[in-house]
Amino acid sequence: MPIIEPEDTSLKNLRGLHLWHGGLSSCSQRVRIVLAEKGLDWESHVVDMAAGEHAGAAYQAIHPKGLVPAMVDDGALLIESIDIIDHLDRRTPEPPLRPGEAGEEAEMQAWLAKADAAQADLKTLSHEFLFQATHKRSPEKLAAFLAGHRNETLTAFHREFHSEAGIPRDKVAAAAKRTDAGFRELDAALAGRDWLVGGRLTLADVAWMPNIHRMALMDWPFERYPHLVRWKERIEALPCYRQGLVDWEPSPLLDAFAAYVARRKEEGTDVRSYL
């Protein structure tokens, strides 16, 4: 069920839309893009991921997996980004973010599922090619994070990421190859059309926007996918893209990412070397 019972029962007393989110979180970006496109008023609760706030008991009482985003709508809690954006579109149908023709709903849902499935590889590649510059914790902070966070999948990932060997090269290469295959599928679907489903912007496009943007930060070879590049340029011109994604990205982090990507390119160990 998309709506879950909160451990923090005070959430049931909240009125309106409340979003717990992170500036760089791709799943948070999806939700903010929809909020911007719909012109909705919402209360912002930024979760300081760098400080490990998502590993604290207070936040895990809101989101049992200790992830972002989490949304409360008049006391109802939703914690998965795909469920949240679907809920927002049904809650506020104008402007519509669903296809207009019968039979296209299933196509949109398939693209949403593929975007969600791509998140694991996005996390691997982001940590390998971007977050090494900014997201490494000290041994003391790592120990506190691992002790406090209840999500075993996430803590196992961070143990590996922070280990001396880091994420194994074969895992990184496999993630890069799956991402390339997914982008080739997107490119083929966008041949001869402006949007992924039907003739207008839908949740399918929204779900993929942050993934494409994140990979662009690490200088992914988008020249391989001409139709995807054309779509990328179109979505980057949308006001909701800027308001929901670009405006929330901290400039110092972007500068650190760019410097790290340049260093990896000089070393010949950038993301392109894995393809």
C-alpha positions, -999 to +999 in steps of 0.1 A: +000+000+000+014+035-009+001+050+024+017+036+055+011+038+092+037+062+107+057+053+138+057+090+146+019+093+152+022+131+154+024+131+116-014+123+115-021+158+128-003+176+100-024+195+075-014+202+039+016+189+021+048+183+040+079+169+023+111+155+039+137+156+012+174+161+002+187+186-022+207+161-043+184+131-038+172+120-072+140+106-057+134+139-039+140+157-072+111+138-088+087+149-062+098+185-062+094+186-100+058+175-098+051+199-070+065+227-091+046+217-122+014+215-103+020+248-085+013+233-051+021+249-018+042+226+005+061+227+037+098+219+033+117+197+058+153+193+045+170+162+058+207+167+063+221+135+047+257+146+051+253+149+088+236+115+090+202+129+100+184+101+081+202+076+105+186+093+136+157+078+154+135+109+148+137+106+111+134+068+110+102+072+129+089+091+099+105+069+071+111+034+084+138+028+057+156+060+066+155+073+031+142+104+014+117+115+003+088+111+027+055+131+022+026+137+045-007+149+029-033+158+055-019+132+079-014+105+053+022+093+050+038+081+017+075+071+014+082+059-022+088+086-048+068+068-075+039+065-052+042+101-041+042+116-076+014+093-087-006+104-056+001+141-064-011+137-099-043+120-089-048+145-060-043+176-083-051+165-119-043+198-135-021+202-153-022+165-161+009+144-159-007+113-173-011+104-210-043+115-227-051+084-248-066+051-236-041+023-233-011+046-226-014+043-188+003+009-189+031+022-210+037+050-185+037+026-156+063+005-173+086+035-177+080+044-141+090+009-130+122+010-152+132+044-137+128+030-102+147-001-110+176+020-124+180+037-090+204+010-076+228+015-105+225+053-102+235+050-066+265+029-074+277+052-102+270+084-082+291+072-053+319+060-075+322+090-099+308+119-078+304+113-041+339+101-034+347+138-036+322+149-010+304+120+008+332+101+026+326+100+063+353+099+090+356+066+108+338+080+138+309+094+118+307+062+097+305+041+129+277+063+143+258+061+110+261+023+108+251+020+145+221+043+141+206+033+107+182+004+106+183-002+068+206-032+064+208-028+026+219+008+030+244+001+057+260-027+037+264-004+008+281+022+029+304-004+045+316-013+010+318+023-002+339+033+028+361+002+027+398+005+016+390-012-016+358+007-023+331-005-046+345-034-067+353-025-103+331-053-117+301-039-098+308-004-112+313-018-147+280-038-145+261-008-133+276+013-162+266-013-188+231-016-175+227+022-175+239+023-211+214-003-221+186+016-204+196+048-221+196+030-255+161+018-247+150+054-239+167+067-270+148+042-292+115+050-275+121+088-281+127+084-319+101+105-336+084+117-304+089+146-280+079+128-248+082+092-235+045+085-236+019+102-258+021+138-268+028+155-235+049+156-204+040+127-181+052+111-149+073+089-170+094+119-181+095+132-146+108+099-132+137+098-156+147+135-154+169+132-123+186+101-135+197+118-168+208+149-149+229+129-124+247+110-152+254+143-170+272+155-139+297+127-143+301+135-181+282+104-193+287+100-231+252+112-241+264+117-277+255+080-281+218+088-278+207+116-302+170+113-295+176+112-257+198+143-261+169+161-278+145+151-250+171+162-224+173+197-239+135+199-239+131+190-203+160+213-192+140+242-206+109+234-184+104+258-154+095+228-132+128+212-139+147+243-127+124+249-097+123+213-086+159+202-094+184+228-104+175+254-078+180+229-049+215+218-059+243+234-037+268+251-060+299+241-038+290+205-042+286+209-080+320+225-081+335+196-061+319+171-085+332+189-116+368+189-102+366+152-092+353+142-127+381+162-143+407+144-122+392+110-130+393+119-167+430+128-164+437+095-147+417+076-174+394+061-147+362+082-154+329+067-161+336+065-199+365+042-192+340+016-179+320+014-211 
